[in-house]
Amino acid sequence: MKALTNLLTSVIVAAWIAAIAILSVQNATLVSLRFLNVESIKLPVGVVLAFSVGIGVIAGAIIPWVWQIEGRKRL
């Protein structure tokens, strides 16, 4: 079952990377992100998507680990 999970995760990440590559080649528009009245510098859409996916993948890998540690502390 773990091999299937690893395969599915790899396929999803590979699809995201391919989508980012296609979008970044087709759309070089500069965008800026705004969050709580803080605005970033203008970056290409592909770079913003790549950072977003990277942060999401890292957070998705860390959160279950943190939940596992928190579950052990409660016992």
C-alpha positions in Angstrom: 0.0 0.0 0.0 2.9 2.4 0.7 4.3 1.8 -2.8 0.9 2.9 -4.3 0.9 6.0 -2.1 4.4 6.9 -3.1 3.5 6.4 -6.8 0.4 8.5 -6.6 2.3 11.3 -4.8 5.0 11.3 -7.5 2.4 11.4 -10.3 0.6 14.3 -8.7 3.9 16.3 -8.2 5.0 15.5 -11.7 1.7 16.7 -13.1 2.0 20.0 -11.2 5.6 20.5 -12.5 4.4 19.9 -16.0 1.5 22.3 -15.6 3.8 24.9 -14.2 6.3 24.5 -17.1 3.5 24.8 -19.7 2.0 27.9 -18.0 5.3 29.6 -17.5 6.2 29.2 -21.2 2.8 30.4 -22.4 2.2 33.2 -19.9 5.1 35.4 -18.9 2.9 38.0 -17.3 4.2 39.6 -14.1 2.0 39.2 -11.0 2.4 40.3 -7.4 0.9 38.7 -4.3 -0.9 40.7 -1.6 -1.5 39.3 1.9 -2.5 41.4 4.9 -1.6 44.7 3.1 1.9 43.4 2.3 2.6 43.2 -1.5 5.4 41.2 -3.0 7.6 42.2 -6.0 6.3 41.4 -9.4 7.2 37.9 -10.5 6.3 35.7 -13.5 3.3 33.4 -13.0 5.4 30.3 -13.4 7.7 31.3 -10.6 4.8 32.1 -8.3 3.2 28.7 -9.1 6.5 26.9 -8.5 7.0 28.4 -5.1 3.3 27.8 -4.2 3.5 24.1 -5.1 6.9 23.7 -3.4 5.5 25.2 -0.2 2.4 23.1 -0.4 4.4 19.9 -0.9 6.7 20.7 2.0 3.8 21.6 4.3 2.0 18.4 3.2 5.0 16.3 4.2 5.6 18.1 7.5 2.0 18.4 8.9 1.4 14.6 9.3 4.7 14.3 11.1 3.8 17.1 13.5 0.3 15.5 14.1 2.0 12.2 14.8 4.3 13.9 17.4 1.3 15.7 19.0 -0.6 12.4 19.2 2.2 10.8 21.1 2.3 13.6 23.6 -1.4 13.2 24.4 -1.0 9.5 25.3 
